[in-house]
């Protein structure tokens, strides 16, 4: 069993990323703008290879697709069968093919591909059924000077696209777009002093994350969190640092900057809760980078470009009850930071806004009229009683008849017989009516399977409530209501290790929607009336940080010992054997 044990305190790792289907388009183009030119990774769907023939060596357009003649080109038609890049002067950049090979497409499909999206209600797009692609690595060098503007052009005929292309563009590591469809020529204006400001003229192509600095309020059942997401280049003057475009940070330098940022941001932008100044009980910061999947925590030991580096800071404030009002006064404004996007989050949803030097404060007001704080509920032991109404009725009638016979009969022997019969029948009546308590010397038996399952369901609901607590001390205090005193320390440690789940940002995930609870077996324990059970269940783990929602399902497999103590069912042992994705 020990060999099967797996740590359950894992991060909720999947951002909720709403897709438009371009990341699973038939053809994919990922462009990287650098100081010497544009590098393109192009995946051409096997059936679309002839439509890129102008940029392929002779013969490659027919190697994979046979018996399919290329369309005849009329002299009246303006046609291009290539992905091309054109400068502002109208001259196309020269294309150098550096790699050309057949391979299978990179899997970019959403985990929900083919399923209904829980937010939009639409079916999430799936990739083409045939995974074969022709992969091209193409370099478009800059000739004499750095261009201020480039136009990306798909294969087309009479200005109509010939193929479907999903495109993503990076300027010196900074994503200019999320995945978008390249359906017509796209004009890119390059901002050489800072790639964060590079933009497409078509606003629909630009990435969603446009703010270099954002601040968030999270109102959770047991805490308030003030979180900040700020570009490292915008934070630099506040912490006495200077960075240049394209500078790379070593892991050691990154660690020092993160610690410096955490200390600095913990003392800025004061928070008040119900009108009183609040001090954070915990302050952390992480180094992040913006990717096609949203903001991701930089892995330890990895170098990172300052062009795309962010600091994500989290300040936690303990709050036993849901506050009535929370306010943040933003006090970090300069030439770079003139507007800060704000989002406040509670169980009713996110609320968007912004702060400026003229209006630097943003508020959260409690409008939740039906909020009820979750609490741990004790589970009473219901005494098992032997009930049989029919037998109790017959025994009662015999007892009454014996009493009548005893009163009317004068024979001493008959009186004794009727007295014994009356006593036995009266005892049987009490026993089978269910009103007679269990004999103190009788050994209690473990509950039946269905009763044990009901007890475990209540216990799991209590454990989920315990995981809402933000500190190990608070979790241990709540566990004391449903755990035996002798096992409290061990079970508190196991809950911390196996059941508490955190997001990549470090915040706690809320476990809800218990489903598929299955008791695999019920065995008696050494303690009379107790039972040992191997059970599994699935919960929905959800949490948020820095404006990102994380949702996933987790299936737990647990060995639990439950005993009766002082008229209540309590945990006397807990081992989390497995915590995994049910679809893995």
Buried (B, 14 or more C-beta within 10 A) or exposed (E): EEEEBEEBBBBBEBBBBEBEBBBBBBBBBBBBBBEEBBBBBBBBBBBBBBBBBBBBEEEBBBEBEEEEEEEEEEEEEEBBBBBBBBBEEEEBBEBEBEEBEBEEBBEBBBEBBEEEBEEEEEEBBBBBEEEBBBBBBBBBEBEEEEBEEBBBBBBBBEEEBBBBBBBBBBBBBBBBBBBBBBBEBBBBBBBBEBBBBBBBEEEEBBBEBEBBBBBBBBBBBBBBBBBBBBBBBBBBBBBEBEBEBEBEBEBEBBEEBBEBBBEBBBEBBBBBBEEEEBEBEBBBBBBBBBEBEBBBBBEEEEEBBBBBBBBBBBBBBBBEEBBEEBBBEBEBBEEBBEEBBBBBBBEEEBBEEBBEEEEBEBBBEBEEEEEEEBEBEEBEBEEBEEEBEEBBEBBBEBBBBBBEBBEEEEEEEEBEBBBEBBEBBBEBBBBBBBEBEEEEEEEBEBBEEEBBBBBBBBBBBBBBBBBBBBBEEBBBBBBEBBBBEEBBEBBBEBBBBBBBBBBBBBBBBBBEEBEEBEBEEBEBBEBEBBBBBBBBBBBBBBBBBBBBBBBBBBBBBBBBBBBBBEEBBBBBBBBBBBBBBEEE
